[in-house]
Amino acid sequence: MMEKSIELGVRFFDNARGYNQGRSEEYMGRFLSPKYRDQVFIMTKAHGAGGAEVKKTA
């Protein structure tokens, strides 16, 4: 699905640690590395009010 999206021009992918019990980030990372890494922008979200709080949940 991601490869077809890239073929059709999608360049922005949204992700979050909470999607698919954390596996979404792992799947996307494995798929995009290294073939598509320079072609797309990935945004991932985490819970927390700042960097220090987010690092505690990592």
C-alpha positions as CSV (number, residue, x, y, z in Angstrom):
1,M,0.0,0.0,0.0
2,M,2.8,2.4,0.8
3,E,4.7,1.6,-2.3
4,K,1.6,2.3,-4.4
5,S,1.0,5.5,-2.6
6,I,4.6,6.7,-3.4
7,E,4.1,5.7,-7.0
8,L,1.0,7.9,-7.1
9,G,2.9,10.9,-5.6
10,V,2.2,10.7,-1.8
11,R,5.3,12.0,0.0
12,F,3.9,12.6,3.6
13,F,3.2,9.7,5.9
14,D,1.8,10.1,9.4
15,N,2.6,7.7,12.2
16,A,2.4,7.4,15.9
17,R,3.7,5.1,18.6
18,G,0.1,4.2,19.5
19,Y,-0.9,3.0,16.1
20,N,-1.1,-0.8,15.9
21,Q,0.3,-1.2,19.4
22,G,3.6,0.4,18.3
23,R,4.2,-1.9,15.4
24,S,3.2,0.7,12.8
25,E,6.5,2.6,13.3
26,E,8.4,-0.6,13.0
27,Y,6.7,-1.7,9.8
28,M,7.0,1.7,8.2
29,G,10.7,2.0,9.2
30,R,11.5,-1.4,7.7
31,F,9.7,-0.7,4.5
32,L,11.1,2.7,3.9
33,S,14.7,1.9,4.6
34,P,16.7,2.6,2.5
35,K,14.9,2.5,-0.8
36,Y,12.4,5.3,-0.2
37,R,14.0,7.1,2.7
38,D,15.0,10.1,0.6
39,Q,11.7,10.4,-1.2
40,V,9.2,10.8,1.7
41,F,8.6,12.8,4.9
42,I,7.5,10.8,7.9
43,M,5.8,12.4,10.9
44,T,5.4,10.4,14.1
45,K,3.7,11.5,17.2
46,A,4.3,10.6,20.9
47,H,2.4,11.4,24.1
48,G,3.9,14.0,26.3
49,A,4.2,17.7,27.0
50,G,7.9,18.0,26.0
51,G,11.0,16.1,25.0
52,A,11.9,14.9,28.4
53,E,8.4,13.5,29.0
54,V,8.4,11.8,25.7
55,K,11.8,10.2,26.3
56,K,10.4,8.6,29.5
57,T,7.8,6.7,27.5
58,A,10.2,5.5,24.8
